[in-house]
């Protein structure tokens, strides 16, 4: 059976702005409220996670996450309204692409 798969890369000014790894990082930050926890869940270093966030925040018009410094009460990270919007928009694009890919797969395997 032949199967088409598709990966989504959203670029801005020829730079990859969003991909599945960055979206997964945003999702884990949203769920756990922590960049360190998100990195651990994804099996990447904290530094790599921070670099991904920095890349997104640099390309975005507004920051996608806000990081609170640690201390006695601990730190954390939260998605901004822009971060939530970007996450939602990516998920909508992903749904549309998945529908299209399913249609293609159905047609080529008739």
Backbone as ProteinMPNN parsed JSONL, in Angstrom:
{"seq_chain_A": "XXXXXXXXXXXXXXXXXXXXXXXXXXXXXXXXXXXXXXXXXXXXXXXXXXXXXXXXXXXXXXXXXXXXXXXXXXXXXXXXXXXXXXXXXXXXXXXXXXXXXXXXXXXXXX", "coords_chain_A": {"N_chain_A": [[0.847, -1.185, 0.0], [0.558, 2.172, -0.837], [1.369, 5.187, 0.766], [0.755, 8.521, 1.602], [2.424, 10.94, 3.497], [2.586, 13.87, 5.492], [4.408, 16.673, 6.563], [4.219, 19.613, 8.443], [5.492, 22.758, 7.986], [5.735, 25.981, 8.972], [6.717, 28.957, 7.676], [8.373, 32.087, 8.114], [9.606, 34.852, 6.608], [11.498, 33.208, 5.297], [12.46, 31.629, 7.349], [12.044, 28.87, 9.505], [9.245, 29.012, 11.335], [7.222, 27.691, 12.762], [6.861, 24.27, 13.597], [6.187, 20.748, 14.03], [7.617, 19.961, 16.329], [8.048, 22.375, 17.73], [5.42, 23.113, 18.19], [4.583, 20.966, 19.795], [6.159, 21.518, 22.026], [5.023, 23.96, 22.866], [2.46, 22.991, 23.522], [3.058, 21.246, 25.674], [4.103, 23.064, 27.499], [1.825, 24.58, 27.959], [0.224, 22.639, 29.198], [1.724, 21.916, 31.457], [2.849, 24.166, 32.606], [5.522, 24.783, 32.724], [8.715, 25.222, 31.388], [10.937, 23.614, 31.793], [9.77, 21.158, 32.605], [8.333, 20.578, 30.271], [10.432, 20.237, 28.437], [11.674, 17.988, 29.548], [9.652, 16.032, 29.304], [9.561, 15.875, 26.54], [12.024, 14.867, 26.004], [14.237, 16.433, 25.457], [16.945, 18.765, 25.905], [16.928, 21.349, 28.414], [18.138, 23.672, 27.514], [17.937, 23.373, 24.722], [15.154, 23.449, 24.441], [14.697, 26.05, 25.371], [16.048, 27.457, 23.366], [14.404, 26.862, 21.162], [12.049, 28.184, 21.943], [13.029, 30.795, 22.056], [13.654, 31.132, 19.32], [11.055, 31.068, 18.203], [9.854, 33.253, 19.535], [11.444, 35.318, 18.577], [10.81, 35.47, 15.864], [8.064, 35.829, 15.921], [5.451, 38.317, 16.086], [4.595, 39.132, 18.577], [5.627, 37.958, 21.835], [5.376, 34.409, 22.41], [5.424, 32.873, 24.67], [5.616, 33.528, 28.182], [8.071, 33.653, 30.554], [8.554, 32.971, 33.925], [10.807, 33.794, 36.452], [12.589, 31.545, 38.611], [12.769, 30.75, 42.098], [11.866, 31.034, 45.553], [9.18, 30.368, 45.341], [9.264, 29.021, 43.013], [9.652, 28.804, 39.425], [8.207, 29.291, 36.189], [6.299, 28.909, 33.155], [4.155, 30.365, 30.806], [1.735, 30.355, 28.185], [1.199, 33.111, 26.09], [-1.534, 35.233, 24.993], [-1.087, 35.447, 22.285], [0.485, 33.182, 21.888], [-1.376, 31.154, 22.456], [-3.185, 31.643, 20.38], [-1.593, 31.141, 18.086], [-1.029, 28.434, 18.488], [-3.627, 27.335, 18.3], [-4.26, 28.073, 15.635], [-2.322, 26.638, 14.193], [-3.117, 24.027, 14.811], [-5.592, 23.986, 13.535], [-4.81, 24.248, 10.849], [-3.367, 21.88, 10.658], [-5.426, 19.965, 10.96], [-6.885, 20.42, 8.587], [-4.951, 19.776, 6.649], [-4.563, 17.069, 7.278], [-7.07, 15.984, 6.577], [-7.005, 16.393, 3.814], [-4.756, 14.804, 3.129], [-5.72, 12.265, 3.834], [-7.732, 12.006, 1.913], [-6.198, 11.953, -0.436], [-4.711, 9.603, 0.017], [-6.787, 7.72, 0.014], [-7.6, 7.899, -2.647], [-5.283, 7.114, -4.122], [-5.008, 4.509, -3.43], [-7.055, 2.992, -4.432]], "CA_chain_A": [[0.0, 0.0, 0.0], [1.27, 3.448, -0.901], [0.78, 6.13, 1.715], [1.308, 9.872, 1.63], [2.505, 11.595, 4.799], [2.88, 15.288, 5.319], [4.874, 17.439, 7.717], [3.877, 21.025, 8.271], [6.468, 23.763, 8.393], [5.266, 27.332, 8.683], [7.893, 29.817, 7.601], [8.212, 33.534, 8.062], [10.862, 35.408, 6.098], [12.357, 32.07, 4.952], [12.9, 30.949, 8.563], [10.983, 28.022, 10.056], [8.611, 29.652, 12.484], [6.527, 26.639, 13.512], [6.831, 22.895, 13.126], [5.549, 19.897, 15.038], [8.397, 19.982, 17.573], [7.771, 23.628, 18.44], [4.024, 23.047, 18.639], [4.558, 20.052, 20.947], [6.729, 22.245, 23.157], [3.981, 24.884, 23.34], [1.406, 22.192, 24.165], [3.529, 20.765, 26.977], [4.184, 24.227, 28.39], [0.445, 24.901, 28.327], [-0.285, 21.602, 30.095], [2.522, 21.752, 32.677], [3.241, 25.453, 33.173], [6.957, 24.788, 32.982], [9.585, 24.913, 30.26], [11.785, 22.48, 32.198], [8.935, 19.946, 32.53], [8.044, 20.33, 28.856], [11.661, 19.704, 27.844], [11.872, 16.636, 30.082], [8.645, 15.174, 28.675], [9.917, 15.717, 25.131], [13.328, 14.226, 25.883], [15.224, 17.382, 24.947], [17.561, 19.535, 26.985], [16.313, 22.635, 28.743], [18.748, 24.667, 26.621], [17.331, 23.218, 23.396], [13.779, 23.958, 24.559], [14.79, 27.504, 25.471], [16.41, 27.944, 22.032], [13.202, 26.784, 20.326], [11.173, 29.28, 22.367], [13.675, 32.023, 21.597], [13.457, 31.205, 17.87], [9.66, 31.44, 17.939], [9.61, 34.612, 20.025], [12.16, 36.259, 17.718], [10.09, 35.587, 14.596], [6.684, 36.258, 16.185], [5.211, 39.745, 16.314], [4.54, 39.24, 20.039], [6.113, 36.72, 22.454], [4.41, 33.319, 22.516], [5.395, 32.458, 26.072], [6.237, 34.386, 29.191], [8.764, 32.809, 31.527], [8.757, 33.581, 35.232], [12.025, 33.305, 37.103], [12.433, 30.671, 39.773], [12.919, 31.353, 43.419], [11.246, 30.225, 46.606], [7.898, 29.848, 44.857], [9.496, 28.322, 41.752], [9.421, 29.565, 38.196], [7.158, 28.744, 35.353], [6.14, 29.459, 31.816], [2.769, 30.343, 30.351], [1.498, 30.857, 26.843], [0.511, 34.393, 25.99], [-2.694, 35.139, 24.099], [-0.522, 35.178, 20.955], [0.882, 31.778, 21.887], [-2.599, 30.351, 22.354], [-3.728, 31.84, 19.036], [-0.716, 30.432, 17.155], [-1.261, 27.014, 18.733], [-4.934, 27.024, 17.728], [-4.187, 28.195, 14.178], [-1.539, 25.501, 13.695], [-3.951, 22.832, 14.933], [-6.602, 24.064, 12.478], [-4.109, 23.929, 9.601], [-3.044, 20.452, 10.728], [-6.66, 19.223, 10.693], [-7.19, 20.548, 7.162], [-3.947, 19.002, 5.916], [-4.843, 15.65, 7.514], [-8.231, 15.624, 5.758], [-6.516, 16.348, 2.441], [-3.875, 13.64, 2.998], [-6.587, 11.08, 3.85], [-8.378, 11.938, 0.604], [-5.183, 11.52, -1.403], [-4.421, 8.192, 0.277], [-7.935, 6.931, -0.437], [-7.602, 7.902, -4.114], [-4.164, 6.375, -4.719], [-5.077, 3.095, -3.04], [-8.313, 2.4, -4.903]], "C_chain_A": [[0.891, 1.246, 0.0], [0.565, 4.422, 0.031], [1.519, 7.468, 1.662], [1.304, 10.358, 3.072], [2.927, 13.033, 4.563], [3.353, 15.886, 6.635], [4.617, 18.906, 7.429], [4.999, 21.886, 8.831], [5.888, 25.115, 8.016], [6.478, 28.242, 8.769], [7.488, 31.28, 7.608], [9.569, 34.099, 7.685], [11.914, 34.316, 5.902], [12.918, 31.313, 6.159], [11.74, 30.105, 9.08], [10.506, 28.637, 11.361], [7.978, 28.594, 13.377], [6.686, 25.306, 12.807], [6.272, 22.043, 14.263], [6.298, 19.902, 16.368], [8.087, 21.228, 18.388], [6.343, 23.647, 18.976], [3.899, 22.11, 19.838], [5.107, 20.733, 22.191], [5.702, 23.217, 23.733], [2.87, 24.128, 24.073], [1.826, 21.728, 25.558], [3.692, 21.908, 27.977], [2.785, 24.592, 28.87], [-0.077, 23.91, 29.369], [0.424, 21.581, 31.445], [2.958, 23.054, 33.323], [4.725, 25.585, 33.439], [7.727, 24.409, 31.727], [10.447, 23.692, 30.579], [11.002, 21.165, 32.116], [8.637, 19.577, 31.086], [9.251, 19.704, 28.167], [11.881, 18.257, 28.277], [10.913, 15.65, 29.423], [9.025, 14.869, 27.23], [11.264, 15.029, 24.931], [14.379, 15.12, 25.251], [15.8, 18.162, 26.123], [16.782, 20.826, 27.22], [16.839, 23.71, 27.799], [18.144, 24.592, 25.224], [15.902, 23.76, 23.397], [13.784, 25.481, 24.596], [15.144, 28.113, 24.118], [15.216, 27.909, 21.082], [12.238, 27.92, 20.653], [11.734, 30.611, 21.888], [13.488, 32.22, 20.1], [12.04, 31.668, 17.542], [9.391, 32.879, 18.351], [10.297, 35.666, 19.167], [11.391, 36.514, 16.428], [8.68, 36.146, 14.797], [6.607, 37.77, 16.389], [5.206, 40.032, 17.808], [5.056, 37.931, 20.632], [4.999, 35.679, 22.595], [4.34, 32.746, 23.922], [6.031, 33.532, 26.932], [6.816, 33.441, 30.234], [8.931, 33.592, 32.816], [9.997, 32.962, 35.853], [11.68, 32.444, 38.303], [12.631, 31.439, 41.066], [12.246, 30.463, 44.435], [9.925, 29.627, 46.147], [8.048, 29.095, 43.539], [9.187, 29.211, 40.567], [8.267, 28.969, 37.436], [7.162, 29.39, 33.997], [4.673, 29.335, 31.439], [2.695, 30.873, 28.931], [0.781, 32.192, 26.927], [-0.731, 34.201, 25.121], [-2.227, 34.883, 22.67], [-0.105, 33.72, 20.831], [-0.309, 30.851, 21.745], [-3.198, 30.443, 20.955], [-2.919, 31.055, 18.001], [-0.927, 28.924, 17.274], [-2.576, 26.574, 18.095], [-4.895, 27.059, 16.201], [-3.416, 27.026, 13.568], [-2.389, 24.232, 13.729], [-5.051, 22.821, 13.874], [-5.989, 23.719, 11.119], [-3.83, 22.433, 9.541], [-4.274, 19.595, 10.426], [-6.993, 19.25, 9.206], [-6.221, 19.731, 6.311], [-4.218, 17.509, 6.072], [-6.041, 15.162, 6.706], [-7.794, 15.459, 4.306], [-5.652, 15.107, 2.206], [-4.698, 12.348, 3.001], [-7.281, 10.9, 2.504], [-7.404, 11.434, -0.454], [-4.892, 10.035, -1.225], [-5.557, 7.288, -0.179], [-7.935, 6.817, -1.96], [-6.48, 7.047, -4.697], [-4.195, 4.889, -4.378], [-6.391, 2.441, -3.439], [-8.033, 1.163, -5.724]], "O_chain_A": [[1.857, 1.335, 0.758], [-0.663, 4.48, 0.084], [2.748, 7.52, 1.675], [0.311, 10.21, 3.784], [3.55, 13.356, 3.552], [2.769, 15.636, 7.689], [4.782, 19.371, 6.301], [5.394, 21.755, 9.99], [5.584, 25.355, 6.847], [7.171, 28.295, 9.785], [6.401, 31.648, 7.162], [10.564, 33.853, 8.366], [13.072, 34.478, 6.289], [13.77, 30.44, 5.993], [10.595, 30.555, 9.096], [11.248, 28.761, 12.336], [8.17, 28.597, 14.593], [6.649, 25.225, 11.579], [5.929, 22.559, 15.327], [5.672, 19.852, 17.427], [7.887, 21.147, 19.6], [6.089, 24.134, 20.078], [3.188, 22.421, 20.794], [4.58, 20.547, 23.288], [5.53, 23.29, 24.95], [2.396, 24.572, 25.119], [1.046, 21.806, 26.507], [3.444, 21.732, 29.169], [2.584, 24.879, 30.05], [-0.749, 24.309, 30.32], [-0.191, 21.268, 32.464], [3.394, 23.052, 34.474], [5.148, 26.391, 34.268], [7.431, 23.402, 31.083], [10.655, 22.835, 29.721], [11.518, 20.168, 31.611], [8.681, 18.403, 30.717], [9.108, 18.752, 27.4], [12.234, 17.405, 27.461], [11.318, 14.557, 29.028], [8.837, 13.751, 26.751], [11.607, 14.65, 23.811], [15.301, 14.64, 24.59], [15.209, 18.208, 27.202], [16.077, 21.319, 26.34], [16.08, 24.561, 27.336], [17.87, 25.621, 24.608], [15.493, 24.449, 22.462], [12.973, 26.126, 23.932], [14.612, 29.161, 23.751], [15.035, 28.828, 20.283], [11.677, 28.545, 19.752], [10.998, 31.454, 21.376], [13.2, 33.327, 19.647], [11.846, 32.551, 16.706], [8.772, 33.638, 17.604], [9.795, 36.782, 19.038], [11.33, 37.649, 15.953], [8.165, 36.858, 13.934], [7.573, 38.408, 16.807], [5.743, 41.045, 18.256], [4.934, 36.886, 19.992], [3.844, 36.013, 22.861], [3.314, 32.196, 24.321], [6.857, 34.324, 26.48], [6.132, 32.546, 30.731], [9.391, 34.734, 32.807], [10.205, 31.751, 35.782], [10.627, 32.595, 38.922], [12.65, 32.67, 41.071], [12.075, 29.266, 44.203], [9.587, 28.503, 46.52], [7.064, 28.583, 43.004], [8.535, 30.247, 40.703], [7.452, 28.23, 37.987], [7.937, 30.308, 33.728], [4.031, 28.324, 31.721], [3.486, 31.725, 28.525], [-0.129, 32.374, 27.736], [-0.948, 33.119, 24.577], [-2.899, 34.176, 21.919], [-0.317, 33.095, 19.793], [-0.258, 29.874, 20.999], [-3.665, 29.444, 20.407], [-3.489, 30.383, 17.141], [-0.995, 28.223, 16.264], [-2.624, 25.544, 17.422], [-5.44, 26.17, 15.547], [-3.82, 26.485, 12.538], [-2.378, 23.452, 12.777], [-5.406, 21.757, 13.367], [-6.585, 22.982, 10.334], [-4.03, 21.795, 8.507], [-4.169, 18.601, 9.708], [-7.343, 18.221, 8.628], [-6.634, 19.071, 5.358], [-4.113, 16.759, 5.101], [-6.027, 14.039, 6.201], [-8.174, 14.491, 3.646], [-5.805, 14.432, 1.187], [-4.396, 11.429, 2.24], [-7.405, 9.78, 2.009], [-7.754, 10.584, -1.273], [-4.832, 9.292, -2.205], [-5.312, 6.201, -0.703], [-8.239, 5.754, -2.502], [-6.703, 6.325, -5.669], [-3.472, 4.1, -4.987], [-6.793, 1.442, -2.843], [-8.963, 0.521, -6.21]]}, "name": "protein", "num_of_chains": 1, "seq": "XXXXXXXXXXXXXXXXXXXXXXXXXXXXXXXXXXXXXXXXXXXXXXXXXXXXXXXXXXXXXXXXXXXXXXXXXXXXXXXXXXXXXXXXXXXXXXXXXXXXXXXXXXXXXX"}
